[in-house]
């Protein structure tokens, strides 16, 4: 028993039952296990507080669930980045297995539609989820494709295809030459999205009126989970086609966005030429975050129509110089 306790130092468990099973089941090697009285005595000594170290996911806001529509989702084990379950549904279906595994009965009632998996599949999924949480981690939820239209067979087939690409992309190494050719050239829109990112996108309020002038730059890396302010600033300082009017506007706000969500706002203090390609000169800014503007804009939704465009330009930057239309 002492050796078993030593082997599990540092582990956390979602329940006393899970701790008892992991620590004491068949540790004598003969399949008889540890007597119940001895188990309870040991657990009383080592259990001082019971707390949820990895909380269960919260239900989706109604507005987000409505915009997701019918979707394909994937559950990922963060310990080895493996996808262990793929399913489809609407509403809070994406959280159904985890809520069941963690015995979140109240939340489980929010899951729409009947269960369609075989009992063996459900049992295997529940065991995997409990093992993930018992090891101190939590399941990662991804949406591979959403807003699927059942009435249009071609559109539905295309959505399913994109969903499969998104799920397979979860296990692709992050390098310049992915094994899945669908992801060649970035194709970030095909990668499955963490459910938290979609909640942010669909729940975010629209940005207020943009400051005039300002310079908007799209930095996809800024949406990476866990990206620090220092990393976002470093990524934002890449080469941009900033015109004379932008560079000569003292302290012009540089608004950084990714996936249509503002991630940071800086005040450009200076510009340095980086390179010249054909007739385009590329520049890099230096500056500091503007706390006042970040309070107004960060985590809010910005779309191309806010600067008079139908879509974001290929060079991923927009000079917004007047109220009437963007200066390019």
Secondary structure, DSSP 8 states (H G I E B T S, - for coil): -HHHHHHTTT---SSHHHHHHHHHTTTTSSS----HHHHHHHHHHH------SS-------HHHHHHH-SEEEEEEETTTTEEEEEEEESTTGGGHHHHHHTT-HHHHTT--S---S-HHHHHHHHHHHHHHHHTT---EEEEEE-S--TT-HHHHHHHHHHHHHHHHHTTS-SSSS-SSGGGTT--GGGS-EEHHHHHHHHH--B-----SSEEEEE-GGGGSTT--HHHHHHHHTS-B---HHHHTSTT-EEEEEETTEEEEEEEEEEEEEEEEETTEEEEEEEEEE-HHHHHHHTT-B--GGGGT-SS--TTSEEEE-SSSS-B-
